[in-house]
Amino acid sequence: MAAGEELVGRTLGAYRIEATIGTGATGVVYRAVDASGGPPVALKVLHENLGSITGLEKRFRREARVLEKLSHPNIVEISDFGIQDGRTFIAMELLEGRTLEDELEEGPIAPRRALQLYEPILQALAEAHDREVVHRDLKPANVFLLHDGSVKLLDFGLAKMLSIEETNEEGTLTRKGRIVGTPAYMAPEQITGVFIDVRADVYALGVMLYELLADRRPFLYERRSELLRAHLLEPIPPLTEVRPGLQVDEALEALLGRALAKDAAKRFTNARGMLEALRKLPADCVRLDPDTRGEPRQRTGPSSAVISHEERQAITESAGLSTSSGNISQPVPGTDAPTEVDAPAFRERDRPTLHTGPSASSPRSGVPTLALFAFALLLLGLAAGLWAALMP
């Protein structure tokens, strides 16, 4: 029996499962019919090892209620959700077409068509970000192209439902535990676990735009650890170097560079800001001559993965980074010594992120903090002695 076939013919909630549509890292999608006589739905059933995460049910129901209110023509509609016999499921509108990942596997997309497909993706994310909803797993496999030419975003919020593994004694969700996401599109702060907000989506949007234009992802490492480390430290290869014949306007290069900044504070604040920048680009901002394809497009892990806290910590340390006190220390190019910098001023919902610039409040390289403290005490003692000598 093929994976996922065991539920065909069975009933979950009000839905009778008819056939398997597809299988992914987080679950199996089925075609199902509503016993009440409603239209057919796509029923996503999470894999049992994910559905058994401690505290999932409470978190799942809370997030699903948020997503039910997220109404936009470019976001797949969630009609129902539930947990039955230990199986967690989401009922969504049934779509006819194929994913953007499928189209990219078939062949390169012309640059102008790439931008046309990209705008509705940004429109959907802009609506979500206005409500402070983070997707967390943006990638071509979660973009659905309908037969009528419209675009839909899939799996909204699913990664967040599965991200936090543990709860404390009071039942409050902790920030430790495994995360679910796709390494090829993960923002640096998502990898290190310092924080996640809508700017992690902006980074993934940047990777997707790069991929649509270059016909490949920025980093092509097969090993997950190397791929994650590249997102932490390596510069993004210039588009014109990876796709011969591609001509890119400076404004588009600047947009892409801002979206892919390692430091979240340097990115667009949200997808709406990126959408506004996209709409200001000149009509001929990207051209391809000749319109040919080089080497076959490589798959670099487009599937979601469950990454443990220990694995993320090991990758962070191997990259020479430290996440103590909410900051990340990054090695200065050309040296072995890390430099730790403080976060700039953020709004209330912002948290510290990856920084590479100097900090006025940080100790200078080569001067131990203990030595500075001892020197300050010496000065204080001298001042006290001078004051005593001058007293009548």
Secondary structure, DSSP 8 states (H G I E B T S, - for coil): --TTGGGTT-EETTEEEEEEEEE-SSEEEEEEEETTS---EEEEEE-HHHHTSTTHHHHHHHHHHHHHT---TTB--EEEEEEETTEEEEEEE---EEEHHHHHHH----HHHHHHHHHHHHHHHHHHHHTT------SGGGEEEETTS-EEE-STTHHHHTT---B-TTS-B-S-S-EEE-GGG--HHHHHTS---HHHHHHHHHHHHHHHHHSS-S---SSHHHHHHHHHH-----HHHHSTTEEE-HHHHHHHHHHT-SSGGGS-SSHHHHHHHHHTS-TTSEEESS----S-------S-EEE-HHHHHHHHHHTT-B-GGG--EEE-TT-S-EEE-------TT-------S--TTS--TT--HHHHHHHHHHHHHHHHHHHHHH--
